[in-house]
Amino acid sequence: MLRHLLLLLLTLFQDNYVRYGALLGALAGFWSPEILQGEAATNAIIFGFIGWGVGAYLANNKAEKTLYKQKKKFRVFQGGR
Protein backbone atom coordinates (compact mmCIF):
# COMPACT_ATOMS: atom_id res chain seq x y z
CA MET A 1 0.00 0.00 0.00
CA LEU A 2 2.79 2.41 0.89
CA ARG A 3 4.55 1.54 -2.36
CA HIS A 4 1.46 2.49 -4.38
CA LEU A 5 1.10 5.76 -2.47
CA LEU A 6 4.73 6.68 -3.15
CA LEU A 7 4.33 5.77 -6.80
CA LEU A 8 1.26 8.01 -7.03
CA LEU A 9 3.10 10.90 -5.38
CA LEU A 10 6.11 10.55 -7.65
CA THR A 11 3.84 10.41 -10.70
CA LEU A 12 1.91 13.48 -9.67
CA PHE A 13 4.98 15.54 -8.79
CA GLN A 14 7.46 14.46 -11.45
CA ASP A 15 7.87 17.92 -12.98
CA ASN A 16 9.56 20.91 -11.33
CA TYR A 17 6.75 23.29 -12.27
CA VAL A 18 4.23 21.01 -10.60
CA ARG A 19 6.35 20.60 -7.48
CA TYR A 20 6.94 24.32 -7.05
CA GLY A 21 3.32 25.19 -7.83
CA ALA A 22 1.98 22.74 -5.25
CA LEU A 23 4.52 23.86 -2.65
CA LEU A 24 3.81 27.56 -3.16
CA GLY A 25 0.07 26.92 -3.12
CA ALA A 26 0.30 24.97 0.13
CA LEU A 27 2.41 27.71 1.72
CA ALA A 28 -0.09 30.34 0.58
CA GLY A 29 -2.86 28.26 2.16
CA PHE A 30 -1.05 28.14 5.50
CA TRP A 31 -0.33 31.86 5.54
CA SER A 32 -3.74 33.13 4.50
CA PRO A 33 -6.55 31.31 6.32
CA GLU A 34 -8.85 34.35 6.13
CA ILE A 35 -9.29 34.02 2.34
CA LEU A 36 -11.51 30.94 2.44
CA GLN A 37 -12.72 31.36 6.05
CA GLY A 38 -11.48 27.93 7.06
CA GLU A 39 -8.71 26.11 8.81
CA ALA A 40 -5.10 26.47 7.74
CA ALA A 41 -4.75 22.76 6.89
CA THR A 42 -7.84 22.77 4.70
CA ASN A 43 -6.73 25.92 2.93
CA ALA A 44 -3.27 24.44 2.39
CA ILE A 45 -4.79 21.42 0.64
CA ILE A 46 -7.05 23.60 -1.51
CA PHE A 47 -4.33 26.05 -2.48
CA GLY A 48 -1.87 23.20 -3.00
CA PHE A 49 -4.26 21.62 -5.47
CA ILE A 50 -4.71 24.95 -7.26
CA GLY A 51 -0.93 25.39 -7.39
CA TRP A 52 -0.57 21.85 -8.70
CA GLY A 53 -2.96 22.67 -11.53
CA VAL A 54 -1.14 25.87 -12.42
CA GLY A 55 2.19 24.02 -12.40
CA ALA A 56 0.78 21.26 -14.61
CA TYR A 57 -0.53 23.88 -17.04
CA LEU A 58 2.84 25.64 -17.20
CA ALA A 59 4.69 22.35 -17.69
CA ASN A 60 2.33 21.33 -20.49
CA ASN A 61 2.59 24.74 -22.12
CA LYS A 62 6.39 24.59 -22.05
CA ALA A 63 6.38 21.04 -23.46
CA GLU A 64 4.20 22.11 -26.38
CA LYS A 65 6.50 25.00 -27.23
CA THR A 66 9.62 22.83 -27.24
CA LEU A 67 8.10 20.40 -29.75
CA TYR A 68 7.96 23.11 -32.39
CA LYS A 69 11.62 24.02 -31.91
CA GLN A 70 12.74 20.46 -32.58
CA LYS A 71 11.11 20.16 -36.00
CA LYS A 72 13.35 19.65 -38.98
CA LYS A 73 13.84 22.54 -41.33
CA PHE A 74 11.71 22.66 -44.45
CA ARG A 75 13.64 21.58 -47.53
CA VAL A 76 12.48 22.20 -51.07
CA PHE A 77 12.80 19.27 -53.49
CA GLN A 78 14.35 20.57 -56.70
CA GLY A 79 13.97 17.48 -58.81
CA GLY A 80 16.61 15.13 -60.14
CA ARG A 81 17.89 11.98 -58.50
N, C-alpha and C positions, 0 to 999 in steps of 0.2 A: 504494500500500500504506500509506504513512504517512497519507494522507488518511482511509482507512478506519479506521485505528487511532485517530486523533484523533476521528473521528465516534463511534466506540464509546466512548471515554473521556468525551466530552461527554454522550453519552446516558446512560451509567451514573451520572455524577456531576452531573446537572442540578439536583438539589435540595440545599438547604443542609443539611438533616438528614443526607442521605446523604454529603455531603462531609465534614462534621464527624465523623460516625460512623466513616468509613473512616480519616480522619486520626488520630483519637484511638485507634482500634484498632491502627493501624500503630505509633504512638508507644508504646503499651502493649506491643506485641510486641518493640520494640527495647529497652525498659527492663527487661523481665522474661523473660530467656531460660531461667530455671530452672523456669518453670511447665510447659512442654512438653518439657523436656530436649532442646532442639535448638539450632540456630544462631539468631542474632538476625534474620537476613534471612528465614529460613523462618517464624519466629514472627511477624514483622511482616506477612508476607503472610497468614498464617492469622488473626491478630487483625484485620487490616485488612478481610478478608472478613467476619468476624463483625460488626465495626463497621458495615460497609456494609449488612448485613442488618438490624441494629437501626435504622439510620437510615432504611432503606426502609420498615420497619414503622411507625416514628413518622411519617414523611411520609404514608403511606397512611392511618394512623389520623387524622391531622389533616385530611386531605382529606375523609374521610368525615364528620367532624363539621361541617365548614363547609357541606356540602351541605344539611344539615338547617336551618341558620340562614337559608339563602337561599330557603326555600319561601315561597310566598305565604300570607297569612293565610286562614284558613277563613272563608268568607262564607256565611251562610244565605240561601237563596232564599225570599222571602216572598210569592211569587205576583205576579200583575199583569203588566203589559207592561214 
